[in-house]
């Protein structure tokens, strides 16, 4: 089959078709990705658990950072919904007086979570693995 001559109408038409196909494929990809993100974001996958663990973030002179506060608020919300009977806060020393775990627990108690239900695990064993601070059971720790 003969190839279109560069600059001819047939050549421009073929290039236009290729570019339109690429544009349509890109638009379809973006639309499908958007749909998948929105459908996942609106799906509630919360299910009962034995405990809620809130990993520490930053604390500033006894107050949780905005990111830490958002984690704590979410934990308190799902605790009130009965997802788990306990909340464990973790985190090491933020400054000389406070630990992230202690600040988190104080914040939860002030937010109405009973102190007996808000457990504390103040030390993180390794910065690379904060999960190592999570205890194997829900026994109160301090």
PyMOL CGO cylinders between C-alpha atoms (Angstrom):
from pymol import cmd
from pymol.cgo import CYLINDER

trace = [
    CYLINDER, 0.00, 0.00, 0.00, 1.51, 3.36, -0.97, 0.3, 1, 1, 1, 1, 1, 1,
    CYLINDER, 1.51, 3.36, -0.97, 2.41, 5.78, 1.85, 0.3, 1, 1, 1, 1, 1, 1,
    CYLINDER, 2.41, 5.78, 1.85, 0.94, 9.32, 1.79, 0.3, 1, 1, 1, 1, 1, 1,
    CYLINDER, 0.94, 9.32, 1.79, 3.35, 12.00, 0.61, 0.3, 1, 1, 1, 1, 1, 1,
    CYLINDER, 3.35, 12.00, 0.61, 4.43, 14.33, 3.46, 0.3, 1, 1, 1, 1, 1, 1,
    CYLINDER, 4.43, 14.33, 3.46, 2.49, 17.58, 3.28, 0.3, 1, 1, 1, 1, 1, 1,
    CYLINDER, 2.49, 17.58, 3.28, -0.37, 16.06, 1.30, 0.3, 1, 1, 1, 1, 1, 1,
    CYLINDER, -0.37, 16.06, 1.30, -3.97, 16.10, 2.47, 0.3, 1, 1, 1, 1, 1, 1,
    CYLINDER, -3.97, 16.10, 2.47, -3.91, 12.34, 3.10, 0.3, 1, 1, 1, 1, 1, 1,
    CYLINDER, -3.91, 12.34, 3.10, -0.78, 12.68, 5.24, 0.3, 1, 1, 1, 1, 1, 1,
    CYLINDER, -0.78, 12.68, 5.24, -2.33, 15.48, 7.34, 0.3, 1, 1, 1, 1, 1, 1,
    CYLINDER, -2.33, 15.48, 7.34, -5.51, 13.50, 7.72, 0.3, 1, 1, 1, 1, 1, 1,
    CYLINDER, -5.51, 13.50, 7.72, -3.59, 10.46, 8.98, 0.3, 1, 1, 1, 1, 1, 1,
    CYLINDER, -3.59, 10.46, 8.98, -1.63, 12.58, 11.47, 0.3, 1, 1, 1, 1, 1, 1,
    CYLINDER, -1.63, 12.58, 11.47, -4.84, 14.24, 12.68, 0.3, 1, 1, 1, 1, 1, 1,
    CYLINDER, -4.84, 14.24, 12.68, -6.44, 10.82, 13.18, 0.3, 1, 1, 1, 1, 1, 1,
    CYLINDER, -6.44, 10.82, 13.18, -3.43, 9.61, 15.19, 0.3, 1, 1, 1, 1, 1, 1,
    CYLINDER, -3.43, 9.61, 15.19, -3.40, 12.74, 17.40, 0.3, 1, 1, 1, 1, 1, 1,
    CYLINDER, -3.40, 12.74, 17.40, -7.15, 12.56, 17.95, 0.3, 1, 1, 1, 1, 1, 1,
    CYLINDER, -7.15, 12.56, 17.95, -6.83, 8.91, 18.93, 0.3, 1, 1, 1, 1, 1, 1,
    CYLINDER, -6.83, 8.91, 18.93, -4.04, 9.70, 21.39, 0.3, 1, 1, 1, 1, 1, 1,
    CYLINDER, -4.04, 9.70, 21.39, -6.09, 12.59, 22.82, 0.3, 1, 1, 1, 1, 1, 1,
    CYLINDER, -6.09, 12.59, 22.82, -9.17, 10.42, 23.16, 0.3, 1, 1, 1, 1, 1, 1,
    CYLINDER, -9.17, 10.42, 23.16, -7.16, 7.66, 24.86, 0.3, 1, 1, 1, 1, 1, 1,
    CYLINDER, -7.16, 7.66, 24.86, -5.66, 10.17, 27.31, 0.3, 1, 1, 1, 1, 1, 1,
    CYLINDER, -5.66, 10.17, 27.31, -9.07, 11.65, 28.06, 0.3, 1, 1, 1, 1, 1, 1,
    CYLINDER, -9.07, 11.65, 28.06, -10.56, 8.19, 28.58, 0.3, 1, 1, 1, 1, 1, 1,
    CYLINDER, -10.56, 8.19, 28.58, -7.69, 7.27, 30.92, 0.3, 1, 1, 1, 1, 1, 1,
    CYLINDER, -7.69, 7.27, 30.92, -8.23, 10.43, 32.99, 0.3, 1, 1, 1, 1, 1, 1,
    CYLINDER, -8.23, 10.43, 32.99, -12.00, 9.86, 33.15, 0.3, 1, 1, 1, 1, 1, 1,
    CYLINDER, -12.00, 9.86, 33.15, -11.65, 6.24, 34.27, 0.3, 1, 1, 1, 1, 1, 1,
    CYLINDER, -11.65, 6.24, 34.27, -9.01, 7.16, 36.86, 0.3, 1, 1, 1, 1, 1, 1,
    CYLINDER, -9.01, 7.16, 36.86, -11.22, 9.96, 38.21, 0.3, 1, 1, 1, 1, 1, 1,
    CYLINDER, -11.22, 9.96, 38.21, -14.19, 7.60, 38.45, 0.3, 1, 1, 1, 1, 1, 1,
    CYLINDER, -14.19, 7.60, 38.45, -12.14, 4.97, 40.31, 0.3, 1, 1, 1, 1, 1, 1,
    CYLINDER, -12.14, 4.97, 40.31, -10.79, 7.52, 42.78, 0.3, 1, 1, 1, 1, 1, 1,
    CYLINDER, -10.79, 7.52, 42.78, -14.20, 9.03, 43.50, 0.3, 1, 1, 1, 1, 1, 1,
    CYLINDER, -14.20, 9.03, 43.50, -15.86, 5.63, 43.89, 0.3, 1, 1, 1, 1, 1, 1,
    CYLINDER, -15.86, 5.63, 43.89, -13.15, 4.46, 46.31, 0.3, 1, 1, 1, 1, 1, 1,
    CYLINDER, -13.15, 4.46, 46.31, -13.16, 7.71, 48.28, 0.3, 1, 1, 1, 1, 1, 1,
    CYLINDER, -13.16, 7.71, 48.28, -16.89, 7.46, 48.96, 0.3, 1, 1, 1, 1, 1, 1,
    CYLINDER, -16.89, 7.46, 48.96, -16.77, 3.80, 50.04, 0.3, 1, 1, 1, 1, 1, 1,
    CYLINDER, -16.77, 3.80, 50.04, -16.80, 3.20, 53.81, 0.3, 1, 1, 1, 1, 1, 1,
    CYLINDER, -16.80, 3.20, 53.81, -14.76, 0.10, 54.58, 0.3, 1, 1, 1, 1, 1, 1,
    CYLINDER, -14.76, 0.10, 54.58, -14.78, 0.47, 58.36, 0.3, 1, 1, 1, 1, 1, 1,
    CYLINDER, -14.78, 0.47, 58.36, -15.24, -2.81, 60.19, 0.3, 1, 1, 1, 1, 1, 1,
    CYLINDER, -15.24, -2.81, 60.19, -15.01, -3.86, 63.84, 0.3, 1, 1, 1, 1, 1, 1,
    CYLINDER, -15.01, -3.86, 63.84, -11.54, -4.11, 65.36, 0.3, 1, 1, 1, 1, 1, 1,
    CYLINDER, -11.54, -4.11, 65.36, -10.00, -4.96, 68.72, 0.3, 1, 1, 1, 1, 1, 1,
    CYLINDER, -10.00, -4.96, 68.72, -8.21, -1.63, 69.03, 0.3, 1, 1, 1, 1, 1, 1,
    CYLINDER, -8.21, -1.63, 69.03, -7.57, 1.63, 67.17, 0.3, 1, 1, 1, 1, 1, 1,
    CYLINDER, -7.57, 1.63, 67.17, -3.88, 2.60, 66.97, 0.3, 1, 1, 1, 1, 1, 1,
    CYLINDER, -3.88, 2.60, 66.97, -3.04, 6.23, 66.30, 0.3, 1, 1, 1, 1, 1, 1,
    CYLINDER, -3.04, 6.23, 66.30, 0.54, 6.76, 65.22, 0.3, 1, 1, 1, 1, 1, 1,
    CYLINDER, 0.54, 6.76, 65.22, 2.11, 9.93, 66.53, 0.3, 1, 1, 1, 1, 1, 1,
    CYLINDER, 2.11, 9.93, 66.53, 2.97, 12.83, 64.29, 0.3, 1, 1, 1, 1, 1, 1,
    CYLINDER, 2.97, 12.83, 64.29, 4.27, 16.11, 65.68, 0.3, 1, 1, 1, 1, 1, 1,
    CYLINDER, 4.27, 16.11, 65.68, 3.30, 17.89, 68.85, 0.3, 1, 1, 1, 1, 1, 1,
    CYLINDER, 3.30, 17.89, 68.85, 3.96, 21.49, 69.73, 0.3, 1, 1, 1, 1, 1, 1,
    CYLINDER, 3.96, 21.49, 69.73, 4.34, 22.26, 73.45, 0.3, 1, 1, 1, 1, 1, 1,
    CYLINDER, 4.34, 22.26, 73.45, 1.63, 19.79, 74.44, 0.3, 1, 1, 1, 1, 1, 1,
    CYLINDER, 1.63, 19.79, 74.44, -0.68, 20.36, 71.48, 0.3, 1, 1, 1, 1, 1, 1,
    CYLINDER, -0.68, 20.36, 71.48, -0.98, 17.98, 68.51, 0.3, 1, 1, 1, 1, 1, 1,
    CYLINDER, -0.98, 17.98, 68.51, -0.01, 19.18, 65.06, 0.3, 1, 1, 1, 1, 1, 1,
    CYLINDER, -0.01, 19.18, 65.06, -2.83, 19.59, 62.52, 0.3, 1, 1, 1, 1, 1, 1,
    CYLINDER, -2.83, 19.59, 62.52, -2.03, 16.20, 60.94, 0.3, 1, 1, 1, 1, 1, 1,
    CYLINDER, -2.03, 16.20, 60.94, -1.91, 14.47, 64.35, 0.3, 1, 1, 1, 1, 1, 1,
    CYLINDER, -1.91, 14.47, 64.35, -5.13, 16.22, 65.41, 0.3, 1, 1, 1, 1, 1, 1,
    CYLINDER, -5.13, 16.22, 65.41, -6.87, 14.94, 62.26, 0.3, 1, 1, 1, 1, 1, 1,
    CYLINDER, -6.87, 14.94, 62.26, -5.76, 11.37, 63.08, 0.3, 1, 1, 1, 1, 1, 1,
    CYLINDER, -5.76, 11.37, 63.08, -6.95, 11.73, 66.67, 0.3, 1, 1, 1, 1, 1, 1,
    CYLINDER, -6.95, 11.73, 66.67, -10.31, 13.23, 65.62, 0.3, 1, 1, 1, 1, 1, 1,
    CYLINDER, -10.31, 13.23, 65.62, -10.85, 10.35, 63.19, 0.3, 1, 1, 1, 1, 1, 1,
    CYLINDER, -10.85, 10.35, 63.19, -9.94, 7.81, 65.88, 0.3, 1, 1, 1, 1, 1, 1,
    CYLINDER, -9.94, 7.81, 65.88, -12.37, 9.43, 68.34, 0.3, 1, 1, 1, 1, 1, 1,
    CYLINDER, -12.37, 9.43, 68.34, -15.08, 9.43, 65.69, 0.3, 1, 1, 1, 1, 1, 1,
    CYLINDER, -15.08, 9.43, 65.69, -14.77, 5.75, 64.87, 0.3, 1, 1, 1, 1, 1, 1,
    CYLINDER, -14.77, 5.75, 64.87, -14.42, 4.92, 68.58, 0.3, 1, 1, 1, 1, 1, 1,
    CYLINDER, -14.42, 4.92, 68.58, -17.77, 6.63, 69.22, 0.3, 1, 1, 1, 1, 1, 1,
    CYLINDER, -17.77, 6.63, 69.22, -19.29, 4.59, 66.40, 0.3, 1, 1, 1, 1, 1, 1,
    CYLINDER, -19.29, 4.59, 66.40, -18.30, 1.43, 68.30, 0.3, 1, 1, 1, 1, 1, 1,
    CYLINDER, -18.30, 1.43, 68.30, -15.68, 0.20, 65.86, 0.3, 1, 1, 1, 1, 1, 1,
    CYLINDER, -15.68, 0.20, 65.86, -13.23, -0.68, 68.66, 0.3, 1, 1, 1, 1, 1, 1,
    CYLINDER, -13.23, -0.68, 68.66, -13.33, -0.56, 72.47, 0.3, 1, 1, 1, 1, 1, 1,
    CYLINDER, -13.33, -0.56, 72.47, -9.85, 1.00, 72.92, 0.3, 1, 1, 1, 1, 1, 1,
    CYLINDER, -9.85, 1.00, 72.92, -7.61, 3.62, 71.36, 0.3, 1, 1, 1, 1, 1, 1,
    CYLINDER, -7.61, 3.62, 71.36, -3.83, 3.38, 71.66, 0.3, 1, 1, 1, 1, 1, 1,
    CYLINDER, -3.83, 3.38, 71.66, -1.76, 6.48, 70.98, 0.3, 1, 1, 1, 1, 1, 1,
    CYLINDER, -1.76, 6.48, 70.98, 1.92, 6.06, 70.12, 0.3, 1, 1, 1, 1, 1, 1,
    CYLINDER, 1.92, 6.06, 70.12, 4.85, 8.37, 69.63, 0.3, 1, 1, 1, 1, 1, 1,
    CYLINDER, 4.85, 8.37, 69.63, 8.14, 9.39, 71.13, 0.3, 1, 1, 1, 1, 1, 1,
    CYLINDER, 8.14, 9.39, 71.13, 9.36, 12.57, 72.69, 0.3, 1, 1, 1, 1, 1, 1,
    CYLINDER, 9.36, 12.57, 72.69, 8.39, 15.67, 70.78, 0.3, 1, 1, 1, 1, 1, 1,
    CYLINDER, 8.39, 15.67, 70.78, 10.18, 17.99, 73.19, 0.3, 1, 1, 1, 1, 1, 1,
    CYLINDER, 10.18, 17.99, 73.19, 11.60, 17.87, 76.72, 0.3, 1, 1, 1, 1, 1, 1,
    CYLINDER, 11.60, 17.87, 76.72, 8.21, 17.78, 78.49, 0.3, 1, 1, 1, 1, 1, 1,
    CYLINDER, 8.21, 17.78, 78.49, 5.81, 15.90, 76.22, 0.3, 1, 1, 1, 1, 1, 1,
    CYLINDER, 5.81, 15.90, 76.22, 5.55, 12.73, 74.18, 0.3, 1, 1, 1, 1, 1, 1,
    CYLINDER, 5.55, 12.73, 74.18, 3.39, 12.45, 71.08, 0.3, 1, 1, 1, 1, 1, 1,
    CYLINDER, 3.39, 12.45, 71.08, 1.57, 9.50, 72.64, 0.3, 1, 1, 1, 1, 1, 1,
    CYLINDER, 1.57, 9.50, 72.64, 0.85, 11.43, 75.84, 0.3, 1, 1, 1, 1, 1, 1,
    CYLINDER, 0.85, 11.43, 75.84, -0.33, 14.49, 73.94, 0.3, 1, 1, 1, 1, 1, 1,
    CYLINDER, -0.33, 14.49, 73.94, -2.57, 12.26, 71.83, 0.3, 1, 1, 1, 1, 1, 1,
    CYLINDER, -2.57, 12.26, 71.83, -4.11, 10.61, 74.86, 0.3, 1, 1, 1, 1, 1, 1,
    CYLINDER, -4.11, 10.61, 74.86, -4.70, 13.96, 76.59, 0.3, 1, 1, 1, 1, 1, 1,
    CYLINDER, -4.70, 13.96, 76.59, -6.36, 15.26, 73.42, 0.3, 1, 1, 1, 1, 1, 1,
    CYLINDER, -6.36, 15.26, 73.42, -8.65, 12.23, 73.21, 0.3, 1, 1, 1, 1, 1, 1,
    CYLINDER, -8.65, 12.23, 73.21, -9.63, 12.50, 76.89, 0.3, 1, 1, 1, 1, 1, 1,
    CYLINDER, -9.63, 12.50, 76.89, -10.41, 16.20, 76.40, 0.3, 1, 1, 1, 1, 1, 1,
    CYLINDER, -10.41, 16.20, 76.40, -12.50, 15.20, 73.35, 0.3, 1, 1, 1, 1, 1, 1,
    CYLINDER, -12.50, 15.20, 73.35, -14.65, 12.94, 75.51, 0.3, 1, 1, 1, 1, 1, 1,
    CYLINDER, -14.65, 12.94, 75.51, -12.99, 9.52, 75.16, 0.3, 1, 1, 1, 1, 1, 1,
    CYLINDER, -12.99, 9.52, 75.16, -12.92, 7.91, 78.62, 0.3, 1, 1, 1, 1, 1, 1,
    CYLINDER, -12.92, 7.91, 78.62, -9.38, 7.80, 80.03, 0.3, 1, 1, 1, 1, 1, 1,
    CYLINDER, -9.38, 7.80, 80.03, -9.63, 4.07, 80.70, 0.3, 1, 1, 1, 1, 1, 1,
    CYLINDER, -9.63, 4.07, 80.70, -10.35, 3.51, 76.98, 0.3, 1, 1, 1, 1, 1, 1,
    CYLINDER, -10.35, 3.51, 76.98, -7.45, 5.66, 75.79, 0.3, 1, 1, 1, 1, 1, 1,
    CYLINDER, -7.45, 5.66, 75.79, -4.20, 3.76, 76.25, 0.3, 1, 1, 1, 1, 1, 1,
    CYLINDER, -4.20, 3.76, 76.25, -0.70, 5.12, 75.89, 0.3, 1, 1, 1, 1, 1, 1,
    CYLINDER, -0.70, 5.12, 75.89, 2.39, 3.67, 74.28, 0.3, 1, 1, 1, 1, 1, 1,
    CYLINDER, 2.39, 3.67, 74.28, 4.92, 6.52, 74.49, 0.3, 1, 1, 1, 1, 1, 1,
    CYLINDER, 4.92, 6.52, 74.49, 8.10, 5.05, 73.01, 0.3, 1, 1, 1, 1, 1, 1,
    CYLINDER, 8.10, 5.05, 73.01, 8.77, 4.23, 69.42, 0.3, 1, 1, 1, 1, 1, 1,
    CYLINDER, 8.77, 4.23, 69.42, 11.56, 1.69, 69.21, 0.3, 1, 1, 1, 1, 1, 1,
    CYLINDER, 11.56, 1.69, 69.21, 12.81, 2.62, 65.74, 0.3, 1, 1, 1, 1, 1, 1,
    CYLINDER, 12.81, 2.62, 65.74, 12.06, 5.74, 63.72, 0.3, 1, 1, 1, 1, 1, 1,
    CYLINDER, 12.06, 5.74, 63.72, 11.91, 3.66, 60.54, 0.3, 1, 1, 1, 1, 1, 1,
    CYLINDER, 11.91, 3.66, 60.54, 9.26, 1.36, 61.96, 0.3, 1, 1, 1, 1, 1, 1,
    CYLINDER, 9.26, 1.36, 61.96, 6.75, 3.12, 64.25, 0.3, 1, 1, 1, 1, 1, 1,
    CYLINDER, 6.75, 3.12, 64.25, 4.58, -0.01, 64.23, 0.3, 1, 1, 1, 1, 1, 1,
    CYLINDER, 4.58, -0.01, 64.23, 7.10, -1.64, 66.52, 0.3, 1, 1, 1, 1, 1, 1,
    CYLINDER, 7.10, -1.64, 66.52, 5.60, 0.54, 69.26, 0.3, 1, 1, 1, 1, 1, 1,
    CYLINDER, 5.60, 0.54, 69.26, 2.23, -1.19, 68.96, 0.3, 1, 1, 1, 1, 1, 1,
    CYLINDER, 2.23, -1.19, 68.96, 1.75, -3.71, 71.74, 0.3, 1, 1, 1, 1, 1, 1,
    CYLINDER, 1.75, -3.71, 71.74, 0.66, -7.28, 71.09, 0.3, 1, 1, 1, 1, 1, 1,
    CYLINDER, 0.66, -7.28, 71.09, -2.32, -6.84, 73.43, 0.3, 1, 1, 1, 1, 1, 1,
    CYLINDER, -2.32, -6.84, 73.43, -4.58, -4.10, 74.73, 0.3, 1, 1, 1, 1, 1, 1,
    CYLINDER, -4.58, -4.10, 74.73, -3.26, -4.21, 78.29, 0.3, 1, 1, 1, 1, 1, 1,
    CYLINDER, -3.26, -4.21, 78.29, -2.81, -0.70, 79.76, 0.3, 1, 1, 1, 1, 1, 1,
    CYLINDER, -2.81, -0.70, 79.76, 0.79, 0.49, 79.47, 0.3, 1, 1, 1, 1, 1, 1,
    CYLINDER, 0.79, 0.49, 79.47, 2.78, 3.34, 80.91, 0.3, 1, 1, 1, 1, 1, 1,
]
cmd.load_cgo(trace, "trace")
